[in-house]
Structure formats: structure tokens, C-alpha cells
Amino acid sequence: MDVDGTSERMAAYLRDNHDKVVGRWTDLVVAGVRGRTSREEVRRELEDLYALIVRVLSRADEHAAGELTAALDELSSGRARDGFT
């Protein structure tokens, strides 16, 4: 299995379909948070995560995976503080 090629193809797909994927992802998250977070805030958070995911998949730099982990940790902590389960 060509993992490098698969990651590069996935990164290319995500770059090419950015608006469609982030838009749908935003719709799904907004439906799940039921008004406890604004659509704009959700979109901003997902845009940040999306950019990091693309960086990880494209192997743009060696720090991307750590930054993605840190961003997810921060998002999770923030949601927990806001009372999400």
C-alpha cells in the first residue's frame, strides 16, 4: 500500500474541495451543538483544524501533527469547560 501517495491524494482532495467539506462539516457540528456555539465560531475552529489536517496529510512540515494534537486538546478542553459532554 502506497501510504505516501494516499496521503498526498487525500491532501489534494481536501485542498480542492475545501469549501464543500468545511461547509458540510460545519453544518454537522452546528446541528450537534444545538445553539450553544455560534456558527461563525464553529466555522473558524473547523477551518483551523482543516488546515492542520491538510498540513499533516501533505507532510508539509514535521510540526503539523503536534500542532493538530494540541489544537484538538485545546478544543476538547474548551468544550468541557463550556459544559459539553
Residue pairs with C-beta under 8 A, 6 or more apart in sequence:
4 59
7 57
7 58
7 59
8 57
8 58
8 59
10 57
11 54
11 57
11 58
12 58
14 21
14 50
14 53
14 54
14 57
15 54
18 50
21 50
22 43
22 46
22 47
22 50
25 46
25 50
26 39
26 42
26 43
26 46
29 42
29 46
30 37
30 39
30 42
33 42
33 84
36 82
36 83
36 84
37 82
45 75
48 71
49 68
49 71
49 72
49 75
52 64
52 67
52 68
52 71
53 68
54 60
55 61
55 64
55 67
55 68
56 64
56 65
56 68
